[in-house]
């Protein structure tokens, strides 16, 4: 199973990014093998729709669970459509801390906030 | 001749200047393309306008034909259409209605539906001139569709069309000034007015549209605007003074040259000057 963490740089010491669609990178961790990969977020410079594009990127890397900060309504809808579960990164500062917290079962799954979508 | 009036900064007097031209230049029509906050029709006192809706198209998917190949999603520049696991997600409001997704779809699964993005109002003003303005629906992201439709009306008039443009230098402003014969920048002599005007100058030069400047509220602020115009060789077409009388008329929704006749020639002289320049180009 693969999880992703929004990250400013590479590796477990990197700070987490507090944005999803415009996160610098995604750290993708295969929990079965503990292989760690950093993927540059190609969506971050999009004029609009960065959230949706970033979800597409995670889907391409077969991410099952995305650990994220606040999600916009479009990113939320796209996550659902790609059947990627979303988990809140809470206030943890580094990628390593987020990973440890996730493994210890401290992070909660985000349930869809009804009524936030526009139009 | 189509003349756009723009400013960069909001509140410098675009609509004030446009309305004064519109009432002093015979046989002219005016268009308010600031579709997020139109108010030229208030100055011009437009009676009983008629309205027509403006639509934009967005894709819908025939699930029986769609193979989730992903081509539409790869093509879309705005991530308005995203093929996912067992469905295609469409964000209607992100769609720019380019028609590309239908062209690249190999199975013909995409068709389009229309959505109203706003309205165009047309009518006659108290001054017996024609006026058109657009109004963007709440929550819509782009007024470009409405502006382009509005500008079709400017092709009906062979004399003079004044186009009151939106502030800023984004897509809406570009759409408003595209293909005009001349642009009048209205700026105020403050650091803010000059800073935003510089972006407009850069945009107009890029678009190769000839332009000149009217300084509104002259006497306010500092001299930076004069130095800037000298350095950049920008023609100052005229100056409207920072005058309490003008401010009072504005606050009452009046067109100031109606009450201050010394300004009537001011606007017709600037217009003649622009016409002469156009002929010599």
Interface residues (C-beta under 8 A of the other chain):
Chain A: X46 X47 X48 X49 X50 X51 X52 X53 X55 X56 X59 X74 X77 X78 X81 X82 X83 X118 X119
Chain B: X73 X78 X79 X80 X82 X84 X85 X87 X89 X91 X92 X93 X94 X139 X141
